[in-house]
């Protein structure tokens, strides 16, 4: 009797009863076994409908295999919606760089990364960059990092400064914008420009995450119909209360989670 499974993203019929027998049947040297999104032993008994991924440890799987893994982990309905997502991240510092990585791990299909700055040593205490990225533009460095996580995510990196004049055209092809600027002036410029000129775009902004106060003060609120704000809404960076990785990352997590909810048409916080 044949068992029908999905093997590395493709429909496959097998007479094997276990993963070990399957590996022998297809003459594979794979040593990482993932079934329905979870690691399994070679003794696992196959069942109709199983989503099986077999890969060699340390090797990058091809696109259909990686997508099959994400689909099994996220569930097909979620994966298909997320893959269709088009998100612009404006500002690639402590918030934006970490939001981008979370969305890439989640399987968002298209990310537009916008920042005019380069990676400096002071960025390494909270931003996603590594020492080897020092001196690179943040947009290009982040694109490199994402390629190492999910090389099949479409990433457009743009090194420029967003202004009143170019903001609308820059984000025109994205349904969601993550506002992640450091400057309150730039935050207000982008939010006001988009709310006034493009009422359909959804904005997820960050406000208040400096220092080392309780993580529980960071939250997500819906300010207007298409404006969501994440943070404690109060705490600004000062000389004695700087931007630290834990609270910045927590706020970035709130932003990424709200973006995910919007991609899934869940518009409440």
Secondary structure, DSSP 8 states (H G I E B T S, - for coil): --EEEEETTEEEEE--SBHHHHHHHTT----EEEETTEE--TT-B--TT-EEEEE-TTS---HHHHHHHHHHHH-HHHHHHHHT-EEEEE--SHHHHHHHHHHHHHT-SEEEEE---B--GGGGGTSS--GGGTTSBHHHHHHHHHHHH-TTSEEEEE-----TTTHHHHTTT-SEEEE--S-HHHHHHHHHHHHHH-TTSEEEEE----TTS-GGG-EEEEEETTEEEEE-SS---BTTB---HHHHHHHHHHHHHHHHHHHTT----
